[in-house]
Amino acid sequence: MKSWSVVLFLWACGGGSGVTDGGFRDGSTDGSIPTPADSGTTDAEGTDAELPDAELPDAELPDAELPDASRSCVANSGCNDGVPCTRDECRDGSCVFSPDDTLCTAGLSCDAARGCVDPTCDISPCDPIAQCGCGIGRACTLSTEGFYCEVAGSGGALTPCTNLNECAPGLACVRQTPGNPNGLCRPFCTDATCTGPRRACLSQEPILNVGFCSAGCELAPNSCPAGQSCFLVTDTSTDCFVVGTLPAFAACDPAVGIAECGPGLVCNTNRCLPWCRVGSSDCAPYGTVCARFSTPVVLEGVELGVCAPPA
């Protein structure tokens, strides 16, 4: 059975931050797109687009700059550790940085290195799922060193992005390869938090046990945002990806992956074929019929196929 693999990379932000090496769990990358059954129009081999296994790149997180109480000074104005909740003072010619909880909002305490943090956070220094431990305006994300706090963005799930700090707390900027490096904001997850129809926690980091939750989109009709298309990422789960612009039934190269065909289409038998629901009228606009796969593809009780090319 031919299979689809979709590759996700965390897009490292400035300063060398990124994520640790990881990959899809065994069995989680293979979404089945078998050979289409003989519909009278084609009996060619099905999807040949074999994407490599997911791999998260190494990136070094720089050491945090801790307050230096021995820094020389002549006045308070010469002392600034960059932490909003510390009182920066010049005492006897040296800078002293004193945490002050009163400079934080209610329920937070001042950490001399991280600023205002949630003292009830169970994971140190922060939790990317619960989004605690980082303080106001910051978000917990993942690096090769573990979890750390980053400036928070505002992009919601599936919003295009290029850097970690463009996504809202709880989301990471994840890019897809090969052929299409566009990033999308995707939710952090564990198996317990990524639930619902057609959803799965993908690219889980094996030690920290955190991955990215798939969108659980509909293949037919395509339910992803504009410029994106829904694909199988496991036998039972789906996700949205930025795609190309080729129209239905245009020639395509499976080796290019998902970067050629437009939304709602899949490069199958070297053509951009629309996804369809077997027995539905999805293919009526094309004047053709929905061709079954030789090995049925069924999601949530719905059998899926592709619209056969016109004669």
ChimeraX attribute file (.defattr): number of C-alpha atoms within 10 A of each C-alpha:
attribute: neighborCount
match mode: 1-to-1
recipient: residues
	/A:1	12
	/A:2	15
	/A:3	20
	/A:4	23
	/A:5	22
	/A:6	26
	/A:7	22
	/A:8	24
	/A:9	22
	/A:10	29
	/A:11	25
	/A:12	25
	/A:13	16
	/A:14	11
	/A:15	10
	/A:16	13
	/A:17	23
	/A:18	26
	/A:19	24
	/A:20	22
	/A:21	18
	/A:22	18
	/A:23	21
	/A:24	23
	/A:25	16
	/A:26	7
	/A:27	9
	/A:28	19
	/A:29	25
	/A:30	22
	/A:31	22
	/A:32	21
	/A:33	25
	/A:34	22
	/A:35	21
	/A:36	23
	/A:37	19
	/A:38	14
	/A:39	15
	/A:40	9
	/A:41	13
	/A:42	14
	/A:43	13
	/A:44	13
	/A:45	14
	/A:46	22
	/A:47	23
	/A:48	20
	/A:49	20
	/A:50	16
	/A:51	19
	/A:52	13
	/A:53	15
	/A:54	21
	/A:55	16
	/A:56	22
	/A:57	16
	/A:58	17
	/A:59	18
	/A:60	15
	/A:61	19
	/A:62	10
	/A:63	7
	/A:64	8
	/A:65	10
	/A:66	13
	/A:67	20
	/A:68	14
	/A:69	17
	/A:70	10
	/A:71	13
	/A:72	16
	/A:73	17
	/A:74	14
	/A:75	14
	/A:76	16
	/A:77	11
	/A:78	15
	/A:79	22
	/A:80	18
	/A:81	20
	/A:82	15
	/A:83	19
	/A:84	17
	/A:85	23
	/A:86	25
	/A:87	17
	/A:88	22
	/A:89	21
	/A:90	20
	/A:91	14
	/A:92	11
	/A:93	14
	/A:94	19
	/A:95	25
	/A:96	24
	/A:97	21
	/A:98	16
	/A:99	21
	/A:100	17
	/A:101	18
	/A:102	13
	/A:103	16
	/A:104	19
	/A:105	13
	/A:106	9
	/A:107	11
	/A:108	20
	/A:109	22
	/A:110	24
	/A:111	21
	/A:112	20
	/A:113	16
	/A:114	21
	/A:115	25
	/A:116	28
	/A:117	23
	/A:118	21
	/A:119	17
	/A:120	11
	/A:121	15
	/A:122	12
	/A:123	12
	/A:124	13
	/A:125	18
	/A:126	25
	/A:127	21
	/A:128	24
	/A:129	18
	/A:130	15
	/A:131	20
	/A:132	25
	/A:133	29
	/A:134	29
	/A:135	23
	/A:136	16
	/A:137	12
	/A:138	23
	/A:139	27
	/A:140	26
	/A:141	29
	/A:142	27
	/A:143	21
	/A:144	17
	/A:145	15
	/A:146	16
	/A:147	18
	/A:148	22
	/A:149	22
	/A:150	18
	/A:151	18
	/A:152	21
	/A:153	18
	/A:154	13
	/A:155	21
	/A:156	19
	/A:157	18
	/A:158	24
	/A:159	16
	/A:160	20
	/A:161	20
	/A:162	19
	/A:163	21
	/A:164	29
	/A:165	23
	/A:166	22
	/A:167	28
	/A:168	23
	/A:169	27
	/A:170	22
	/A:171	31
	/A:172	33
	/A:173	31
	/A:174	27
	/A:175	25
	/A:176	20
	/A:177	19
	/A:178	16
	/A:179	14
	/A:180	17
	/A:181	16
	/A:182	17
	/A:183	25
	/A:184	29
	/A:185	28
	/A:186	26
	/A:187	27
	/A:188	26
	/A:189	25
	/A:190	20
	/A:191	16
	/A:192	8
	/A:193	13
	/A:194	20
	/A:195	15
	/A:196	11
	/A:197	15
	/A:198	20
	/A:199	20
	/A:200	27
	/A:201	25
	/A:202	28
	/A:203	27
	/A:204	22
	/A:205	20
	/A:206	14
	/A:207	9
	/A:208	12
	/A:209	12
	/A:210	19
	/A:211	27
	/A:212	25
	/A:213	24
	/A:214	24
	/A:215	26
	/A:216	24
	/A:217	22
	/A:218	22
	/A:219	26
	/A:220	18
	/A:221	16
	/A:222	20
	/A:223	17
	/A:224	22
	/A:225	15
	/A:226	10
	/A:227	14
	/A:228	20
	/A:229	26
	/A:230	27
	/A:231	28
	/A:232	25
	/A:233	26
	/A:234	22
	/A:235	19
	/A:236	19
	/A:237	26
	/A:238	23
	/A:239	24
	/A:240	25
	/A:241	26
	/A:242	24
	/A:243	24
	/A:244	19
	/A:245	13
	/A:246	17
	/A:247	17
	/A:248	20
	/A:249	21
	/A:250	15
	/A:251	17
	/A:252	21
	/A:253	18
	/A:254	23
	/A:255	15
	/A:256	17
	/A:257	25
	/A:258	28
	/A:259	22
	/A:260	23
	/A:261	28
	/A:262	23
	/A:263	30
	/A:264	25
	/A:265	30
	/A:266	30
	/A:267	28
	/A:268	25
	/A:269	20
	/A:270	20
	/A:271	22
	/A:272	27
	/A:273	25
	/A:274	29
	/A:275	26
	/A:276	26
	/A:277	21
	/A:278	21
	/A:279	15
	/A:280	11
	/A:281	13
	/A:282	20
	/A:283	21
	/A:284	11
	/A:285	8
	/A:286	14
	/A:287	13
	/A:288	16
	/A:289	22
	/A:290	23
	/A:291	25
	/A:292	24
	/A:293	20
	/A:294	16
	/A:295	13
	/A:296	17
	/A:297	19
	/A:298	15
	/A:299	17
	/A:300	9
	/A:301	7
	/A:302	13
	/A:303	15
	/A:304	23
	/A:305	28
	/A:306	24
	/A:307	27
	/A:308	26
	/A:309	22
	/A:310	10
	/A:311	7
